[in-house]
């Protein structure tokens, strides 16, 4: 398993339907330290987000999460049985505000929309080694499904991607979908994708710099990227009351 303080998730994939199908997802390790400024926690940071081990609540067997973004809202529906560990991790991240202000830093048309590097670098540093074990793949990576990115076996942390097309070729590589976009897939399709892929495949955002510098780096260098305003777990609908028999 590859580990490092700053884990970058980089997808190497063919994106043309007439070319080789999308390939495997691989990570590159980096060894540059987090900058001194990034080590000073912001007063606005929720304390729980600096203690990943404390966010270990078991998720409901099914639940929904609403994401409010700069392009509109979408709702994710999670089925825990699909990938229990991934569903639990996502539940705790959403419930504790991890995704607030996080950007969709890698949107590759016809492939994936990727997010999950936090807006504040001190949070990213806290989660650098907070990995979870792999889940068996029980669902295909169909269009609209939500899946954790990985840096190798048992290395899932906080980065996720929404499949923009049928990426079933990722199934055999161990990418276990745990949920799907139930509402607002049109919002996902509108996310800004003009910057293309990141290094080394393109000139889009550099994940190492984003991890070190946070959203300030994106706001300066990639200002058109869309971001998440908030993400919340939705309350399940109230059970219908039984009608008494006459």
C-alpha positions as CSV (number, residue, x, y, z in Angstrom):
1,X,0.0,0.0,0.0
2,X,1.3,3.4,-0.9
3,X,1.1,6.0,1.9
4,X,2.2,9.6,2.3
5,X,1.4,12.7,4.2
6,X,-0.1,14.2,1.1
7,X,-2.0,11.7,-1.0
8,X,-2.8,12.8,-4.5
9,X,-5.5,10.9,-6.4
10,X,-4.8,11.0,-10.1
11,X,-6.9,9.1,-12.7
12,X,-5.2,7.9,-15.8
13,X,-7.9,7.2,-18.3
14,X,-8.7,7.3,-22.0
15,X,-11.6,9.7,-22.4
16,X,-12.5,9.1,-26.0
17,X,-15.2,6.5,-26.8
18,X,-13.2,5.4,-29.8
19,X,-10.0,5.1,-27.9
20,X,-8.9,2.7,-25.2
21,X,-11.6,2.6,-22.4
22,X,-11.0,4.5,-19.2
23,X,-8.1,2.8,-17.4
24,X,-7.1,2.4,-13.8
25,X,-7.1,5.0,-11.0
26,X,-3.7,5.4,-9.5
27,X,-2.1,7.7,-6.9
28,X,1.2,9.4,-6.8
29,X,2.9,9.9,-3.5
30,X,4.4,13.2,-2.5
31,X,6.9,14.1,0.2
32,X,6.8,17.8,0.6
33,X,5.7,18.9,4.1
34,X,2.6,20.8,4.8
35,X,3.4,24.5,4.9
36,X,3.8,26.2,8.3
37,X,0.7,28.3,7.7
38,X,-1.4,25.2,7.1
39,X,-0.5,23.9,10.6
40,X,-2.2,26.7,12.3
41,X,-5.9,25.7,12.8
42,X,-8.4,28.3,11.8
43,X,-10.9,29.3,14.6
44,X,-13.7,28.4,12.2
45,X,-12.6,24.7,11.9
46,X,-14.9,22.3,13.7
47,X,-12.8,20.5,16.3
48,X,-14.2,17.1,15.3
49,X,-12.8,17.5,11.8
50,X,-9.3,17.6,13.3
51,X,-9.8,14.2,15.0
52,X,-10.8,11.7,12.3
53,X,-10.7,8.8,14.7
54,X,-13.6,10.3,16.6
55,X,-15.9,10.3,13.6
56,X,-16.8,6.6,13.6
57,X,-20.5,6.6,13.8
58,X,-22.3,3.7,12.0
59,X,-24.5,5.0,9.2
60,X,-28.2,4.1,8.7
61,X,-28.9,1.2,6.4
62,X,-30.0,3.8,3.9
63,X,-29.9,7.6,3.9
64,X,-29.9,10.6,1.7
65,X,-27.5,13.6,1.7
66,X,-28.3,17.0,0.0
67,X,-25.4,19.0,-1.5
68,X,-26.0,22.6,-2.2
69,X,-23.4,23.8,-4.8
70,X,-22.7,26.9,-6.8
71,X,-24.6,25.2,-9.7
72,X,-27.6,24.1,-7.7
73,X,-28.6,21.2,-5.4
74,X,-28.3,17.4,-5.9
75,X,-29.2,14.6,-3.6
76,X,-27.2,11.4,-3.0
77,X,-28.9,8.2,-1.9
78,X,-26.7,5.8,0.0
79,X,-27.3,2.1,0.5
80,X,-25.0,0.9,3.3
81,X,-25.1,-2.8,2.1
82,X,-23.4,-1.8,-1.1
83,X,-20.2,-0.8,0.6
84,X,-20.6,-0.5,4.4
85,X,-17.2,1.1,5.2
86,X,-17.5,3.7,2.5
87,X,-21.1,4.5,3.5
88,X,-20.0,5.0,7.1
89,X,-17.1,7.2,6.1
90,X,-19.3,9.4,3.8
91,X,-22.0,9.7,6.5
92,X,-19.5,11.0,9.1
93,X,-17.9,13.4,6.6
94,X,-21.2,14.9,5.6
95,X,-22.6,15.0,9.2
96,X,-19.6,17.0,10.4
97,X,-19.4,19.5,7.7
98,X,-16.3,18.2,6.0
99,X,-17.4,19.2,2.5
100,X,-18.3,22.8,3.2
101,X,-16.6,25.1,0.6
102,X,-14.8,22.1,-1.0
103,X,-14.4,22.4,-4.8
104,X,-15.1,20.0,-7.6
105,X,-11.4,20.3,-8.5
106,X,-11.3,17.7,-11.2
107,X,-14.2,17.5,-13.7
108,X,-13.3,15.5,-16.8
109,X,-16.2,15.5,-19.4
110,X,-17.6,12.1,-20.0
111,X,-15.7,10.5,-17.2
112,X,-15.9,11.8,-13.6
113,X,-16.5,14.7,-11.3
114,X,-14.0,14.5,-8.4
115,X,-14.1,16.2,-5.0
116,X,-13.1,15.6,-1.4
117,X,-10.0,17.7,-0.7
118,X,-11.1,20.0,2.1
119,X,-11.2,23.8,1.7
120,X,-9.0,24.3,4.8
121,X,-5.5,22.7,4.6
122,X,-5.3,21.9,8.4
123,X,-8.3,19.6,7.9
124,X,-6.6,17.9,5.0
125,X,-3.5,17.3,7.1
126,X,-5.5,15.7,9.9
127,X,-7.1,13.2,7.4
128,X,-3.9,12.4,5.5
129,X,-3.6,8.9,7.1
130,X,-7.2,8.4,8.1
131,X,-7.8,5.6,5.7
132,X,-10.4,2.8,5.6
133,X,-10.2,-0.7,4.3
134,X,-11.6,-1.7,1.0
135,X,-15.2,-2.9,0.5
136,X,-16.1,-5.7,-1.9
137,X,-17.4,-4.4,-5.2
138,X,-21.1,-5.2,-5.3
139,X,-22.4,-2.5,-7.6
140,X,-21.1,-1.4,-11.0
141,X,-19.7,2.1,-11.5
142,X,-22.7,3.2,-13.6
143,X,-23.4,6.8,-14.5
144,X,-24.5,8.7,-11.4
145,X,-22.9,6.4,-8.9
146,X,-20.7,7.7,-6.1
147,X,-17.4,6.0,-5.3
148,X,-14.3,6.7,-3.2
149,X,-11.0,7.3,-5.0
150,X,-8.0,5.3,-3.9
151,X,-4.2,5.3,-3.7
152,X,-4.0,1.5,-3.7
153,X,-5.3,-1.3,-1.5
154,X,-7.1,-0.2,1.7
155,X,-6.2,3.5,1.2
156,X,-9.6,5.2,0.8
157,X,-9.7,8.5,2.7
158,X,-11.9,11.5,1.7
159,X,-11.7,11.9,-2.0
160,X,-14.7,10.8,-4.1
161,X,-15.9,10.8,-7.6
162,X,-19.3,10.8,-9.3
163,X,-19.3,8.8,-12.5
164,X,-20.4,10.8,-15.5
165,X,-20.9,7.8,-17.7
166,X,-20.8,4.0,-17.4
167,X,-17.3,3.3,-16.0
168,X,-17.9,-0.4,-15.3
169,X,-14.3,-1.1,-16.3
170,X,-13.4,0.3,-12.8
171,X,-15.3,-2.5,-11.1
172,X,-12.6,-5.1,-11.5
173,X,-10.0,-2.6,-10.1
174,X,-11.8,-2.5,-6.7
175,X,-13.7,0.7,-6.9
176,X,-16.8,0.1,-4.9
177,X,-19.8,2.4,-5.4
178,X,-21.8,3.0,-2.3
179,X,-24.4,5.4,-3.5
180,X,-26.0,7.2,-6.4
181,X,-27.3,10.6,-7.4
182,X,-31.0,10.4,-6.8
183,X,-31.8,14.0,-7.7
184,X,-30.0,16.7,-9.6
185,X,-27.8,14.7,-12.0
186,X,-28.3,17.7,-14.4
187,X,-26.5,19.8,-11.8
188,X,-23.5,17.5,-11.8
189,X,-23.4,17.7,-15.6
190,X,-23.2,21.5,-15.4
191,X,-20.2,21.6,-13.1
192,X,-17.4,23.7,-14.7
193,X,-15.0,21.4,-16.6
194,X,-13.0,24.0,-18.6
195,X,-9.7,23.5,-16.8
196,X,-9.4,19.9,-17.7
197,X,-7.4,17.3,-15.9
198,X,-4.6,18.1,-13.5
199,X,-0.9,17.3,-13.7
200,X,0.7,15.3,-15.2
201,X,-2.1,14.7,-17.7
202,X,-3.2,18.3,-18.0
203,X,-3.0,21.9,-16.8
204,X,-5.8,21.8,-14.2
205,X,-5.5,22.1,-10.5
206,X,-2.6,20.5,-8.8
207,X,-3.8,18.3,-5.9
208,X,-0.6,18.7,-4.0
209,X,-1.0,22.5,-3.9
210,X,-4.6,22.2,-3.1
211,X,-3.8,20.0,-0.2
212,X,-1.2,22.4,1.0
213,X,-2.9,25.7,0.3
214,X,-6.6,24.9,0.5
215,X,-9.3,26.7,-1.5
216,X,-7.3,29.9,-1.6
217,X,-5.1,28.3,-4.3
218,X,-8.2,27.4,-6.4
219,X,-9.8,30.8,-5.9
220,X,-6.7,32.5,-7.2
221,X,-5.7,30.2,-10.0
222,X,-8.9,28.4,-11.0
223,X,-11.7,30.8,-10.1
224,X,-14.4,29.3,-12.3
225,X,-14.4,25.9,-10.4
226,X,-17.7,25.1,-8.8
227,X,-17.8,24.3,-5.1
228,X,-20.0,22.9,-2.3
229,X,-21.8,25.5,-0.2
230,X,-23.1,22.9,2.3
231,X,-23.9,19.2,2.6
232,X,-26.4,17.7,5.1
233,X,-27.9,14.4,6.0
234,X,-31.6,14.5,5.2
235,X,-34.1,13.3,7.8
236,X,-36.0,10.3,6.7
237,X,-39.7,10.9,5.9
238,X,-42.0,10.4,8.9
239,X,-43.6,7.0,8.9
240,X,-47.2,7.1,7.8
241,X,-49.5,6.7,10.8
242,X,-51.7,3.6,10.8
243,X,-55.3,4.3,10.2
244,X,-57.4,2.8,13.0
245,X,-59.9,0.2,12.0
246,X,-63.5,1.0,12.6
